[in-house]
Amino acid sequence: MRSFGIPDDIQQYVVDHLDTDPIAAQLATATRERFGDLAGMNIGEDQGRFMQLLVEATGARTIVEVGTFTGMSALWLARGLPTDGRLICFDLVDTYLETAMEAWTAAGVADRIDMRIGPAADGLAQLPDEPHVDLAFLDADKGGYRTYLDLLLPRLTERGAILVDNVLWSGRILDADATDDNTVALRDFNDHVAGRDDCESVILTLGDGVTLIRPRRGHATPA
Ligand SMILES: C[S@@+](CC[C@H](N)C(=O)[O-])C[C@H]1O[C@@H](n2cnc3c(N)ncnc32)[C@H](O)[C@@H]1O
């Protein structure tokens, strides 16, 4: 668990006050054992708990996730859903699915999760056109965020919202020497979101930076 830029003692205080979860801990361990440093892509437990609570507080019933990996964020999102709720997950590859399924099954949420393999832009475009998504979580290729946002906004329900991960990119967002594709894409995305007059948004300094986006009330969502 880590939140970028938060001093270690403050982070420890947060951990000490978190109701930790054995299944999430086991999934983090399995991910590290099987996929090494890629385990850093799992969201932290503080972010996971926040997302579960957000799902419960908003009463979300249909959630879309873009970028599932070994299923850590999906585990927390699915836990917040009612038993007849649905989490539609997109990932480019099925390499990590077995690990994810172990955790989802152990948590009793596997039957709420609809895993779809392939490019997320294609999968999102095939979702029904009408508003039916209560919450979306973006955590995949950073260059695709803008496309995913545009595909999801018209599909959001009245009270729907989108969470976007890694928007601070471990601080590289502010590093003038960082000109790699992901950093540039995230800078463009953050500026784009802040400049949209049809959306309200806030960057939370949670994890690696998480933006919460909602269509502005009284403003038609783009077709
Ligand atoms: C940061 S990881 C997701 C971590 C996950 N949310 C978690 O908390 O464990 C990003 C994932 O996005 C997937 N991905 C990358 N490009 C994609 C695309 N175009 N469409 C769908 N998934 C993609 C990768 O395969 C990878 O598993």
The ligand as a Gaussian input file, in Angstrom:
#p B3LYP/6-31G(d) Opt

LIG

0 1
 C       -2.265000      -1.195000     -14.060000
 S       -2.805000      -2.744000     -14.621000
 C       -4.408000      -2.850000     -13.845000
 C       -4.299000      -3.104000     -12.364000
 C       -5.608000      -3.485000     -11.706000
 N       -6.593000      -2.449000     -11.829000
 C       -5.378000      -3.842000     -10.247000
 O       -5.691000      -3.039000      -9.347000
 O       -4.846000      -4.931000      -9.995000
 C       -3.209000      -2.369000     -16.307000
 C       -3.875000      -3.493000     -17.082000
 O       -4.406000      -2.902000     -18.283000
 C       -4.338000      -3.853000     -19.311000
 N       -4.407000      -3.144000     -20.598000
 C       -3.434000      -2.440000     -21.216000
 N       -3.881000      -1.948000     -22.383000
 C       -5.162000      -2.323000     -22.504000
 C       -6.173000      -2.146000     -23.489000
 N       -5.940000      -1.440000     -24.601000
 N       -7.390000      -2.702000     -23.291000
 C       -7.641000      -3.420000     -22.161000
 N       -6.718000      -3.627000     -21.195000
 C       -5.507000      -3.102000     -21.367000
 C       -3.026000      -4.587000     -19.058000
 O       -3.041000      -5.869000     -19.653000
 C       -2.967000      -4.631000     -17.541000
 O       -3.432000      -5.855000     -17.037000

